Amino acid sequence: MEGIVKKYQQKFKKIREEMNRWDELQSRLISQFRNASSIIERLQIIQDSKNYGSLISVGGIEVAVLRKQLESLQAFLLSMKKTVEDFHGIVLCLEKIHRDGKQLVKGGSNQLTLKQLQQRVGVKPTLADCLDGLMLLHDMHNSEYALKVSLVSALSPLAVKPSTSDLGSLQQLLVDQPNIPKEEVQYIFEIIFAEEIC
């Protein structure tokens, strides 16, 4: 039993690495989203010739500025798509770790009973704690990934019909990561690594 718990703890260490990567991607995505939002907010201003003042005498300036802004927006949208794909890679990794974790208790000829899964040895987590933690972490991140896909998809239509309040709401949802309650994630890690804390 203790050996299986150690294997689970190794899996959670791998998850911790993936969550560090997630945090880096989150910062990158927020930055990309803010940049894209800024361009979208500028598009209406750019398309109004009154905003060019004396520069309006430069032939084709409106078209050139608009084209450049649209190219920049396209680049940010593509980079956001790549970042979202990286999030998906982490979700797939968490799914594999969860699946492998279930195999640890199902594999072999010795099927563990519910009582064995809930058995606690000292401050070590139970096998049920480990399985539940793996499932919760995967579910949280999978739900958050789905939200990120929706938020990034919602950004493109706003380029055609910009709304500052919609942009602000989408950005706030992205920053908040509502599907990943930090205190719950911390609690899972405290249970799994209880003996290291003591």
Secondary structure as GFF3:
##gff-version 3
##sequence-region A 1 198
A	DSSP	alpha_helix	2	46	.	.	.	ID=ss1
A	DSSP	three_ten_helix	49	57	.	.	.	ID=ss2
A	DSSP	alpha_helix	61	106	.	.	.	ID=ss3
A	DSSP	alpha_helix	114	117	.	.	.	ID=ss4
A	DSSP	alpha_helix	127	160	.	.	.	ID=ss5
A	DSSP	alpha_helix	164	176	.	.	.	ID=ss6
A	DSSP	alpha_helix	182	192	.	.	.	ID=ss7
A	DSSP	alpha_helix	194	197	.	.	.	ID=ss8
###
